[in-house]
């Protein structure tokens, strides 16, 4: 590489790092007046929940719970012997009423009068009025309407939303009840938000400097450029998350508290863990490769696949969808990498020597008549036996297991996004292993399965309808996002001044920080710069995938298996980026995936950091 190219790469790298630190500067990063009110408010009478609305409903409906919605007014489904539980429910409402009146008293005693204080006071008075109106006389016999009133009152007092169609209860993080039931906890969250928000640039600066010092002399100039872009993605996501934590819902009367007040603290921990894994993979490629090779040699492929399937199921069942999704992506990449490592080279040589690629489209009875003489004297190879041993006996069984895992995750755990990514990697490995004549029929079968899922899934049908006609739906996330994006153009909103809610109080969807991050990027820096950013990001992931995949075949070394694994992980991040972008552009339905490294949550950071770290360490290391 000539001196001009080296100098240009270094200048771009330094420019990216300076811009990364610039976007994290404390611009409009203090707590809003509403949050300051809650942070500085004197201690109130706390409401300790002893009987939830769900427990009250379950005890009243007994065996009908789950069959009949909890808001029923039909007396035949009510438990006439639940009078003691009715009294406890009324005590709950009275305790809640005392706590809300205490909050109202403390707010009125505040000396700082502003519009935000008036809104908080209004929200508190509304709670008091609603609970008082729904209280019934405990001495009267419980009638169906009275049960309905008590149940509704518990929902309001405890800040719970209830869906009668699915019988699901959900705590609302933006509801005033969160403060009344846990004043100390909310105060701690707001204090942490204030400290992290105002000092985020120090943490990020120290993290960048420490990482660059550790990497000194270990990677090439292009490697430094890729590392700087990695930090830009991570810090861009943190900056947008900080803005949402501080300003989301300020203009809307529907949000008593910030629903994202603890997201920044949580995401900072996730980002720190992701960066730690990124650096470990950069440095530890040799021991990681040895560990994978030992596992590869000691454990059979079938046992490996069974272990990974078990780990994925265990992750979903016991650690939730985020850990399960990351385990699923990692397992899919390991299985496909093992397939390519074990059988890819074998099939490649067979195609070169025996012309199997030309015969893939022929029926097996035709193959049975062929016997081709190899270069080894007096040895003939029957192609049908060869085909049966390597493809039918080895590859197809693993393909069946991976396909089964995809079906389990999509149908039982409802992770359509993770299943789509795994299916994309799966399809790529089929093309590499079997060629188009075998891969295309399997893809057709997969497409037919997707069509079947669409026909039986109302959730997917509704998302398609929202995608096609976003402005006509009664409640459309896309309609709000389109208006948000149009109002930001051409240069985007200024740093620290994102318009999360309209002047009418209509806010963006709460899942904006995960599903809709490409749209937020467009609103943050403008459509042109966000498009350039996405294109650059796509090309970098494509470069890393290609570099790892090709070098795995060119270099006969101990790290070949690790190179294939890193290629699959980078490809998973690439597919996730493309699927998320297409979902935001309404080309395909949304799948619940976040933008790699930028969106909040574990499923957007961990596997992408591992794959990118391994790829840079393997392909752009000094040695």
Secondary structure, 3 states (H helix, E strand, C coil): CCHHHHHHHHHHHHHHHHHHHHHCCCCCCCCCHHHHHHHHCCCCCCCCCCCCHHHHHHHHHHHHECCECCCCCCHHHCCCCCHHHHHHHHHHHHHHHHHHHHHHHHHHCCCCCCHHHHHHHHHHHHHHHHHHHHCCCCCCCCCHHHHHHHHHHHHHHHCEEEECCCCEEEECCCCCHHHHHCHHHHHHHHHHHHHHHHHHHHHHHHHHHHHHHHHCCCECHHHHHHHHHHHHHHHHHHHHHHHHHHHCCCCCCCCCCCCCCCHHHHHHHHHHHHHHHHHHHHHCHHHHHHHHHHHHHHCCHHHHHHHHHHHHHHHHHHHHHHHHHHHHHHHHHHHHHHHHHHHHHHHHHHHHHHCHHHHCCCCHHHHCCCEEECCCCCCEEEHHHHHHHHHHHHHHHHHHHHHHHHHHHHHCCCCHHHHHHHHHHHHHHHHHHHCHHHHHHHHHHHHHHHHHHHHHCHHHHHHHHHHHCCCCCCCCHHHHHHHHHHHHCCCCCCCCCCCCECCCCCECCHHHHCCCHHHHHHHHHCHHHHHHHHHHHHHHHHHHHHHHHHHHHHCCCCCHHHHHHHHHHHHHHHHHHHHHHHHHCCCCCCCCCCCCCCCCCHHHCHHHHHHHHHHHHHHCECC
